[in-house]
Amino acid sequence: MTPLLILSGVVLVLLIWVIAKYNGLVRLRNNRENAFADIDVQLKQRHDLIPQLVATVKGYAAHEKETLDRVVAARAGAINAHSINDKIVAENELTSALSGLKVTLEAYPDLKANTNFLQLQNEIADVENKLAAVRRFFNSATKELNNAVETFPSNIVAGLFGFRREMMFDAGVDRKTLEQAPQINF
């Protein structure tokens, strides 16, 4: 009877351990999804401001249609993305398109002085700052989940229940671009 009790005790302890690890992984996954919900709020604001910015710029930069079309297409792609990973990819494309728009705008000093444009630019800058903050939180939650999914012994439970490494939300620009100092011309 004693070996049966010992075996039952070991099975019970193992079962409790698996349940605890599983619940921990679920909490981490939910934290990551909650963090992305915060990003979604900022992305919605960003998506709402872009048409206003594009309309303002169109009056000044009619021949920059390709750049404006790229921004509009990237915004549409970002709005239509459904999964977290698809949204990350689409938002990185939108960030890249907006960077191209910023470069284009340097050629229009009158536009840079336009009150409506300045207000929109400030609102977008504010949204971008908020996005940077919530991205950091999201990436922290993603790192915690990825660590749990990849480290022993929780990786055993993660594998059993289909948890996998998740994608981080980076700045959307090439790392080499970030490492180069900006060039200032007078």
URMO-V843218 format. One record per backbone hydrogen bond with DSSP energy under -0.5 kcal/mol. NH is the residue of the N-H (numbers start at 1). CO is the residue of the C=O. Records with the same first field share a line. If there is no record, write none. Layout:
BEGIN
NH->CO / CO
END
This chain:
BEGIN
5->1
6->2
7->3
8->4
9->5
10->6
11->7
12->8
13->9
14->10
15->11
16->12
17->13
18->14
19->15
20->16
21->17
22->18
23->19
24->20
25->21
26->22
27->23
28->24
29->25
30->26
31->27
32->28
33->29
34->30
35->31
36->32
37->33
38->34
39->35
40->36
41->37
42->38
43->39
44->40
45->41
46->42
47->43
48->44
49->45
50->46
51->47
52->48
53->49
54->50
55->51
56->52
57->53
58->54
59->55
60->56 / 57
61->57
64->61
65->62
68->64
69->65
70->66
71->67
72->68
73->69
74->70
75->71
76->72
77->73
78->74
79->75
80->76
81->77
87->83
88->84
89->85
90->86
91->87
92->88
93->89
94->90
95->91
96->92
97->93
98->94
99->95
100->96
101->97
102->98
103->99
104->100
105->101
106->102 / 103
107->104
108->105
112->108
113->109 / 110
114->110 / 111
118->114
119->115
120->116
121->117
122->118
123->119
124->120
125->121
126->122
127->123
128->124
129->125
130->126
131->127
132->128
133->129
134->130
135->131
136->132
137->133
138->134
139->135
140->136
141->137
142->138
143->139
144->140
145->141
146->142
147->143
148->144
149->145
150->146
151->147
155->151
156->153
157->153
158->154
159->155
160->156
161->157
162->159
163->158
170->168
177->174
178->174
179->175
180->176 / 177
185->183
END
